[in-house]
Amino acid sequence: MRITNYLGFSFLSSASLILGIVLLIACQLGWANTLQTIPLRLTSDSITKIDLQDWLYINNNQDISQLTKLLEQPESTWKKFEQDQSQNIGVTNYWVTFSIYNPEDNLSRIIAIDNPLLDSIVIYHFVNGELISSQKMGDTLPFAQRPLQSNIFLYPVEFQPGETHKFYVKIDSLGSISLPIVLWSSNDLTQLTETKNLYIGLQIGLLIAISLFSFFIAFASSSYSYSYYSGYVLGLTLLTASIYGVSFRYLWPQWPMMQQYIFTIIIPLTLGFSLMFTEKALQLKYHNLTMLRICRIMAVIAFSMVIIMPFIHYSTALHILVFTVLTMSTILVAFSLIQAFTGQRNAPLYAIGRIALLSGCIVTGLLYVDILTLDISPQVPTMIGLTFEVVTMAALLALRYSDERKAKFNIQQQALEQAQRIREVREEALHAEAENSEKLEQMVQERTLELEITLRELNEVNQKLTEQNTIDSLTGVKNRSAFDRRLVAEGRISRRQQTPMALLMIDIDKFKNINDEFGHLTGDFSIQTIARILTEMLKRPTDLVSRFGGEEFAIILPSTDGEGALQVAEQIRLAICEQNITHNGQPIPLTVSIGVSADVIDSDEHPMLLLEQADKALYQAKRSGRNKVCYYALTADQV
């Protein structure tokens, strides 16, 4: 009986324990399903720089691409954001969220995402549960589409009293998704941006200065060492500018595709120049043939990767490049240390520079995998090591250049002493004189070559300035000055060859209403759109599109009669009328009126008369109700 009671008691105790565990798990699951994200409480007393990492939540499901489906997910799919979760390479549908509550103040803040290399960022902005805006950014879009023109991604927010702002951020990127999100006041962000831009400008300026200096020395001295070093530093300059977003902003703002390939091209190209420079800097040809062969094999591999890498998936290419750079850098450090221990003079300085760069790369890697924690961006250690390495290599080249000059000076001294000893011999004196004359002639030729190069560069600059003076800065088509010169030239051709020439005067209908209703930026966008359509419609290289002034455009159609000009004008009118043009989500009603004139030029004054006729035909099209094409005849009949 006691055993039975004991077994019964044990069974009841076990059942109670199991039931308690089940209830505990159920409670935890119920709590997880009702988990609410904790909002940041923002007041006028809050600090002006708030790191939002502590208020970030990440969604576990990366198969959701639409916001509506994301909002249908239970709260249990969100979890607290951890720093190491943003150190991945290549993700899609990466969702994070955070909330900000403003109890009583009118505040203006800017949300900054300080990673200029993210491919796509979509910010969905809710206020008190209602979606008020969505903003798409990223380096797969033209730079001008960013809400604030900055190297990093900025989103301005106005906070009204009693509002809760919730943000859902969707990120797609083939590269690193490092996600430093900070809430700034505009003043503090401006100060930080100015300081950061000064640092970046100094670093890029230093690299450019060293590269140009090396290039000119290489050009003047025909030194392969300086040529390879110049290519290496120039590659590092472009790489640095691309990492900081400077290249995208100033070099190719309208070509986002460049952002997808620049790193996979410039990194192996820079590595190849680095390997070729190493061969010359350590003078491996004279000290170690095995190292020389290894360097050349690695250089061939690096230059081959320039062609291969753009055809490999970006994330895979990045992993390959990281492995290749670290491996080859380690090999170069080992080479320099071996050469330093064998007494090679340039090797210690080279080793210091390489070790500095490798150390910076290691620290950056530790920051990315969250083994090391520092209050700096992960790329900063690599940039510091890179700059130090470039300066060190410049010092190495300067030291080598000094040694070469001393060696040449010693040789010259020995030659002078020898010439002094045999000066009494007439034949030797004549030989010395001929040698000096030859050197003088060579110096004159070098100076003449430098002058020719300078004159050629000046001529190229003048040609570029002349071309810039003929382009309209807003639309990119020819300006009025270029039109006037072309009109005279085509008139003479028409007169000489007795071929017809046609003119089209085009005016945007009700352009003032567009400016008044949508704003001048939309007006500028409308003018740019018309210019683009006109350029696309004209296929012949001899045709000329120009901005005549304001919202007016003029087109010259050489070797075109009135019938052909009318056909072109009607095609242009229909193309513009049928375009569904929107700007900032708003449809823009764009139509144009076109005046046409055509004739065979018979005098120098005839082209201007033809222009006046086209202008009168345009006026007739305007009076006839707009969105029309009119041809100038003696009565200016409407077509």
Phi, psi and omega in degrees: 000315179298320179296318179298315179297319181296315179297320179296316179298318179297318180297316180296320179296316180296317180298320179295319180296315180297317180297321179296319179296317180299316179296321180297315179297319180297320179296318180296318179295319177298320177295321180295322181290341180252016181297130178246138177292139182273121181280154171282129177269117186247125176228176179293341179272354181292154179295155186276353174230113182238118175284119187275007182301324183286347180248010181272143174231142183243143179270134183287334186269112180257024175258003183262123180249346183249144180296322182300319179288328178295318181292340178281346182287145177292158181298340181292344179281351178261142176220162183298137181287130174249147186301322184287351179285346182259012182254028177274167174236117177083099178220158171227152179053048180267107186254132170230158179217154173203157183232149178225126180249130179245106187283325194209001187238154168269114187229147174242127180223166178231127175271123183245129173250103191271061172216094186289359185256008178288136185287312185216129176230126175239120180254119174258123189248115178252140173236118182052042176084000182248129179289120181251338179195160171222139184229127178254132179222178177136163182275010169267359177247153176304146185301326184294345182278359178286142181297326174233131185285097182212157177296326177262177184264123184237141178226111181281144182224136173253125182255124175258154182303138175079008182264143171248117181259125178240136184237131170249126184241122178253129184235131171232127182203140177277339181261206180291140179252036173310127193234069175279103181254124184228141174262120187242154160276153186296323181295312182293323178294321178297315180298315180297318181298318179297317179295316181294318179295326177296316179297314180296317180298319178297318181294312180293320179298319178298316180295318179296317181299315180295319180297313180294319179299316179295322180296315181293322177295318179298319180293319183286325186255356184055040182267122176294326181301311180291328178296311180295320180295320178298316177297321179297312182291323178297321175296318177296324179297312179295323178296315179297314180298324179288321179297320180276000179081006182288319181299315181297324184286320189249337185260316180220060182296335181262003182239074180300336181299332178300326181296334183278344185238344189298319184289320181289345177263312189285329182294307178293328178296315178296320179297322179297315177296324179298318180293320179293324177294322179300318179303319181281320184295319180271358179051050184295336179299331182257344187246327184202103183289329179296313177299323179299315181295319180297317179299317181291322176297315179295325178296318177298318179299315182297313181292329176293325179294334177302323181276326188277318189303320180298342181265001178258148178307138191302314181298316178297318180298320179297316178298318179297317182294319179299313179298316182296314182297314181295319180295310182292324178296319178297319178298318180294322176298316179298318178301314183294322179293319178298316179294325178295318180291336178273359174097009178292128192292319184281344187296318182300316180295320177297317180298320180299314180297316180293320179295322178298315179294316180295321178297317178299319179295321179295315179298319177299317178298319178295324177294320181295321181269007173068022173281326180244138181239117176224151182275055178217162175293147183300329183281349184299313179303319178295319180295321178294314178298322179297313180297317179298320181294320179296316179296320179297317179294325176296320177295322178298316179294322178297318178297318179294320179298320178296317179298318180296320178296318178296318179297316178296322179296319179296320178297318179296320178298317179297322179294320179295320178296318179295319178296324179295322182289328183252019182298331183291339180275121187297319182298320180292324179296317179296321178297318179296320180296318178297321179296318179295321179297320179296319178297319180296318179297321178296319178297319178298318179296320179296316180295320178297319179296317178299319179295319179297320178296317180297316179296321179295318177297320178297320179295321178295320178297318179297320178296319178295319179297319179297319179295318180297326181289347180260000185252135174285125188293332182281316189258337183085357175268178181294150180266184184297321180299315178296323178298314182299316180294320180292325180298316179297315182296315180292328176297319178294321177297316179298319181293319183288319184265355181055045176248147182288154175228137182242148176236140175239124173254124187238133181227134179286127183289136174051045182293326179298322178296322178297314178299315183292323185275320186251346180104161184290331177296320176293324176299316177298319179298321179297316179298317179297321180295315178300316180299319180296316181296316180299317180296320180291328184286330183268119187261334185282138180294338182278344179289147183232126172253132179218152173273116187280332180153134180059238179260015181260143176233153177230142181232133174255126179242093178293153177054042182227128178272182184297319181297315179295320179296319178298320180296315178298315182299317180294321177298319179295314181300315180295319181299318181287318182297324184273355179288132171268091187262126177232152177215124184057036177082001183250131177289141181245117179282102182246123169224164180226153171251142187228131173253136186235137171218151181206145179187168172268123186289134181235000179202170180291334180274347185298320180302320179292324176296320178297323178294318177297321180295318178297322179294320177294320177297322176298317179298320178297319178296322179295314181292336183275006176117003179067171184054044182223165174241127179237139179253135182278118168240193180298333179248003180054053180295144178276140179261000000 
